[in-house]
Amino acid sequence: MSKIFAHSLISLLACLFLTQCSSLPGSSGSRAGTLKKMGYVSVPLQKMKGDSRFSGVFQVNDRPMRFLIDSGANSTDVDQKLATEVGLVRDRSVKVVTRGALGREVSSGRGYGKLQVGPMVASEFPFTIAPNLGKKTSTSSYAGQVGLDALSATGALIDIPSGRMWIPGPRSEVGRSQLPSVLGPRRGLGDKILRMGTAGRLPHLILAGTLKGSPVTWVVDTGAEVSVMAAESFDRFNFPSRATNSRMIDASGDRIPLRHARLQNLSFGEVNVAVFDISIAPLGTVRQYFRDSTGRPVDGILGMDFLTTGGALLDSGSALIYLGRP
């Protein structure tokens, strides 16, 4: 999953990568036509072999780089070698400490440069400069990860079933705005709209639901291949579970085995998920930092499996998820 920054510039990095997973196809209906009429332009996304997550090409100081699209990350990270090659301006007065989902800290830096995707350009954009840890992590196959800061700065919409990112063009309302602007709810982009909140004063997107009549909240994370429920939350619902051969790998390269379970009648407002297969893992560090609007620790992470099956369009800037055909 992701990264959070406290006011002391300490962050939590909890990217998830699974060694075994699967995804189901969705459908986009007339969503593309609606977005084109609104003045959006499409940028193709790709999936690397064996990875169900999306990546896209962004330009950093005019050099194209492939980044993981990670809505569970607060900041946008770039590998330190690439940061040097493209001439990011280092700010050595800032110390950034990231922490993997399993708790280990990693020291990172801060640098500034130009970020561009499609027609949208963000000048003097702040990047987190991530060290090379010398082992496989959740983002080591990419130049880095594009987080919520970049998605918001560019007004990007992530269309899961079509494998495209939609960027405001010069004809769009967002593209013409001189100030930071968001799209807001629109007709023709999905059958259902789910509204998200944030993790308190942190920008991470939280989706609230219910399970067996009890409230459950989830971080929405395109950087997670599959959805993971915290063992600390799962155990109180008395669903059966079984061990698997899959492991979660976090952004620090640490890994932990997963259990598998099947939830029943998980609801998000009007949307009811009758059967939901989910992975189970201890998420103590994530729960320590991520809390919902009531102050409760989050119960888990909704990953690409949920978003793919739901045919989702993610508008992180507006804190909206559109599900299904328009």
Salt bridges, closest charged atoms under 4 A:
ASP51 OD2 - ARG53 NH2 2.89
ASP62 OD1 - LYS114 NZ 2.71
ASP77 OD2 - LYS3 NZ 2.35
GLU85 OE1 - ARG63 NH1 2.74
GLU105 OE2 - ARG99 NH2 2.64
ASP159 OD1 - ARG31 NH1 2.77
GLU173 OE1 - ARG186 NH2 2.88
ASP235 OD1 - ARG259 NH2 3.36
ASP254 OD2 - ARG104 NE 3.06
ASP254 OD1 - LYS135 NZ 3.81
GLU270 OE1 - LYS192 NZ 3.00
ASP277 OD1 - HIS260 NE2 3.58
ASP277 OD1 - ARG262 NE 2.68
ASP292 OD2 - ARG296 NH1 3.11
ASP299 OD1 - ARG236 NH1 3.50
ASP299 OD2 - ARG296 NH2 3.02
